[in-house]
Each structure stands twice: as C-alpha cells, then as structure tokens.
Amino acid sequence: MLELADIFVRHGAEYLVKFGDAMLPSHKRALYDICACRTAALGGHLMACSQNCGHMEYAYHSCKNRGCPKCHGKESRQWVEKRKNELLPFVTYFHLVFTLPSELREIVRKQQKKLYSILMQSAAESVQTLAADHKYVGGKLGMLAVLHTWTNAQLYHPHAHFLVPGGGVTNDGAWRKSRRKFLVPVKALSLIFRAKFLEKMQDEFPCLVIPREVWRKDWVVYCKPAQQGSEKVVEYLGRYVHRIAITNNRLLALKNGEVTFRYKQTRRNKKQWISSWKTMTLPALAFMARFLQHMPPKGFHKVRYYGLLSPVCREQLRQVQVLLISSQSGQKIDTCSKEKENQQRVCQLCKQGHMRPIKVLPRAIGSLTALLARSPP
C-alpha cells in the first residue's frame, strides 16, 4: 500500500531544493520525521519469539510527529476515551463550527500561531456570551475545541470545531439545561464572533489592513445538535487530534511524479447533504505543499478546553456528572476507561509465542539530505 512516507522519500530532496529556503522549521521537521518513521534511521529493537521457534523481526521506533499518519494510534484512542468519560450523562450535545472568511486566509496563514489562538478564543467567548443569557442557557458552558485547517481536498481552510453540552452551571451551582434542539441563535453568534475576532486581530496587529468585505459579509457559523451522538463527534475529532489532513488509505498512486488520492465531496441536495468519493491527481511537489501547509506551528495547542471543561473546573465537572446521574433514578453510568491493555504481539510463525525484545538497535540518523540521498530514485 502506498504511504505518505513513500512520496516524501521519493520527492523530498527535490522539494528541499525548490522550497527549502522558504520552509518553516515545523515543515522541515515533518518532512524528515515522516521519511524516517519506523525505519532504521530512528533505531528500534530486534524481537524474538518467546517460544524459541526461531522467528525474529525488527521493530523500529515511530517518529511521533504530529503530522505523521502512521503514529499516535494509541494516543488518539486514549484521548477519545478520556473525552468520553467527561461527557455529561443524559444531556444533548451540540456541534458548532466557526469558519473564517476566504479574504482572511492569507493573513491568517502568515500569522498562524497568534491568529489560530484568536480564532478559538473568539469562538469560545462568543458562545459563552450568548449562553449566559437566561433566554438560552443562563450558565457557564463546557466547550471542547479542535482546530482544523483543511478541506477534504487538503486546501487551506482554517476553522474550529466545538462540542458543547446543552446546558450550563448557574452562579449558585445548579444545572440549567438548554432547549433540546436549540442552544443559541446562529445569526447573533456569527455577528458576535466576527466582532470579537476582528477586534482581537486589530489589537494584536494594529498596522494590519483588514479587507472591507469581511466587515460586511456574514461569517459562516454552524450550530446543530449532534444527531449522530456526542460520542461519534468525539471520535470524529479524535481522528485529527494527533494527525492531520490525510491518511495513507486515501493515497491511491504515485506515478510519473504525480500523486493520486481520493477525497470525500459533500454537496447539498434540497434539504440534505450528499457525500461521494472523488479522486484528484496533483504533481508530487504540489501535493507535498498542500499537506505541509497544515502542520501547526511549533508549540501550538490545537485542542483546547473552555468553561466547565477547562482543567481548573474538572472537580466542578465531576460534581455536575454526579448531579445528573442522581437525578435519573435507577440509572447508572460507567465513567471508567474502557480501553483494554495492549497485548503483546503474537509470533507470526508459530502463532503461540509472543515477540519480545532481545537487542536494542541504535539510531542511525544523519541529516535530512543524507536520509533522502539513500532513498531509491
């Protein structure tokens, strides 16, 4: 099966020659790590069967880069389980999406670290501003936010996904739920979000010229009950918490310096959304540029927690969970992690023993250019 690493190894040296001087450090790091992931370059262990059947195999280390599609499977599962344990029982959840207009995308691209933070903070403050009104919720919400910067075709499209419970905690500690299918008015939410974002951006960059169109046009904000269930939304967000943009199973071919991949196209037909799979072919260097542009800046946290879900409110969150459980007589909820312990790898030869490390393989990392130079043409 074609992997992202195959594309990077084959065309990485050419990409560095053409764009190396203009590449961000995080992009170079991702290029190197993805090429080296689970190869001798990072070292590893020599494994042998515990039943002494003679079978041995190499197990190389993972790169742990945030953009690598082969890493973080365990971390993603653990993150999803932790978030599921924080869900409030018997509460409707809402899925919100805050999108920046196209006129701001190049500005945001050049000031990613600060403007991504402003995007997420402005969205959270906008929701809480409206939710504080007794007409809607009248309490403090809990908000899980995850930054995305891509479309299905990997185009640059910064937006933030929020998962918000339909209710909040009042000043006297009581739980006050929202309406079942309505959290806050989307039109008002869009206006507040636009005002907060532009105000914060101007404060941070007073000399920045903001296009006039962004003050007049409606900003796209989505707010609907999580029809598929809150756990499904958490699982969807969990796929991209530790990885980005594209997975190996969407890569179809690498031929004649071009990459073919599949992506899901969604369009609206009357009152429903219809999805279908399409294919796209791009020059390898253009494909790599599309992928690398979604690497978050070094040190940037693309998952954030606000209100009731913030770390300082974890005890209050647990109290609300207990309160909601006690209000449902005879019903129980399991708040323990369901993740199973990792089992040892079974020997592929005898099918009885387990693979155990018998020798440490040292790292063999040179420069990025040297690693790529060892790759086949």
HUQUI-V570326 format. One record per pair of residues at least 4 apart in sequence whose C-alpha atoms are under 6 Angstrom apart, sorted by the first residue. I is the first residue (numbers start at 0). GAP is how many residues later the second one is. If there is no record, write none. Layout:
# HUQUI-V570326
i:I gap:GAP
i:I gap:GAP
This chain:
# HUQUI-V570326
i:2 gap:245
i:4 gap:4
i:4 gap:29
i:4 gap:30
i:7 gap:4
i:8 gap:26
i:8 gap:363
i:12 gap:359
i:14 gap:4
i:15 gap:4
i:26 gap:265
i:28 gap:4
i:29 gap:4
i:31 gap:336
i:32 gap:4
i:32 gap:30
i:33 gap:34
i:35 gap:5
i:36 gap:25
i:36 gap:26
i:37 gap:22
i:37 gap:23
i:37 gap:24
i:38 gap:21
i:40 gap:322
i:40 gap:323
i:40 gap:324
i:41 gap:19
i:41 gap:321
i:42 gap:17
i:42 gap:18
i:42 gap:318
i:42 gap:319
i:42 gap:320
i:43 gap:15
i:43 gap:16
i:43 gap:17
i:43 gap:317
i:44 gap:14
i:44 gap:312
i:44 gap:314
i:44 gap:315
i:44 gap:316
i:45 gap:11
i:45 gap:12
i:45 gap:311
i:45 gap:312
i:45 gap:313
i:46 gap:9
i:46 gap:10
i:46 gap:11
i:46 gap:308
i:46 gap:309
i:46 gap:310
i:46 gap:311
i:47 gap:7
i:47 gap:8
i:47 gap:307
i:47 gap:308
i:48 gap:6
i:48 gap:298
i:48 gap:304
i:48 gap:305
i:48 gap:306
i:49 gap:303
i:49 gap:304
i:50 gap:302
i:63 gap:7
i:65 gap:176
i:65 gap:177
i:66 gap:176
i:66 gap:177
i:68 gap:178
i:71 gap:4
i:75 gap:162
i:79 gap:158
i:84 gap:250
i:87 gap:233
i:91 gap:74
i:92 gap:71
i:92 gap:72
i:92 gap:73
i:92 gap:132
i:92 gap:133
i:92 gap:137
i:93 gap:69
i:93 gap:70
i:93 gap:130
i:93 gap:131
i:93 gap:132
i:94 gap:67
i:94 gap:68
i:94 gap:128
i:94 gap:129
i:94 gap:130
i:94 gap:131
i:95 gap:65
i:95 gap:66
i:95 gap:126
i:95 gap:127
i:96 gap:63
i:96 gap:64
i:96 gap:124
i:96 gap:125
i:97 gap:61
i:97 gap:62
i:97 gap:123
i:98 gap:60
i:98 gap:121
i:107 gap:4
i:107 gap:7
i:110 gap:4
i:111 gap:4
i:114 gap:4
i:117 gap:4
i:121 gap:71
i:121 gap:74
i:121 gap:75
i:122 gap:70
i:124 gap:4
i:125 gap:66
i:125 gap:67
i:127 gap:4
i:130 gap:5
i:130 gap:6
i:130 gap:7
i:131 gap:6
i:131 gap:7
i:132 gap:5
i:133 gap:4
i:136 gap:30
i:136 gap:41
i:138 gap:29
i:138 gap:30
i:138 gap:31
i:139 gap:28
i:139 gap:29
i:140 gap:27
i:140 gap:166
i:140 gap:167
i:141 gap:164
i:141 gap:165
i:141 gap:166
i:141 gap:167
i:142 gap:20
i:142 gap:21
i:142 gap:162
i:142 gap:163
i:143 gap:18
i:143 gap:19
i:143 gap:161
i:144 gap:16
i:144 gap:17
i:144 gap:158
i:144 gap:159
i:145 gap:14
i:145 gap:15
i:145 gap:156
i:145 gap:157
i:146 gap:13
i:146 gap:155
i:147 gap:10
i:147 gap:11
i:147 gap:12
i:148 gap:7
i:148 gap:8
i:148 gap:9
i:149 gap:4
i:149 gap:5
i:149 gap:6
i:149 gap:7
i:150 gap:4
i:151 gap:111
i:151 gap:112
i:152 gap:110
i:165 gap:11
i:165 gap:12
i:166 gap:9
i:166 gap:10
i:166 gap:11
i:167 gap:7
i:167 gap:8
i:168 gap:4
i:168 gap:5
i:168 gap:6
i:169 gap:4
i:177 gap:5
i:180 gap:44
i:189 gap:29
i:189 gap:31
i:194 gap:4
i:200 gap:4
i:201 gap:4
i:225 gap:4
i:233 gap:4
i:239 gap:4
i:249 gap:11
i:249 gap:12
i:250 gap:10
i:251 gap:8
i:251 gap:9
i:252 gap:6
i:252 gap:7
i:253 gap:4
i:253 gap:5
i:256 gap:27
i:257 gap:24
i:257 gap:25
i:257 gap:26
i:258 gap:22
i:258 gap:23
i:258 gap:25
i:259 gap:20
i:259 gap:21
i:260 gap:18
i:260 gap:19
i:261 gap:16
i:261 gap:17
i:262 gap:14
i:262 gap:15
i:263 gap:12
i:263 gap:13
i:264 gap:10
i:264 gap:11
i:265 gap:8
i:265 gap:9
i:266 gap:6
i:266 gap:7
i:267 gap:4
i:267 gap:5
i:281 gap:5
i:304 gap:4
i:304 gap:5
i:305 gap:4
i:307 gap:5
i:307 gap:9
i:344 gap:9
i:344 gap:10
i:345 gap:8
i:346 gap:4
i:346 gap:6
i:346 gap:7
i:346 gap:8
i:368 gap:4
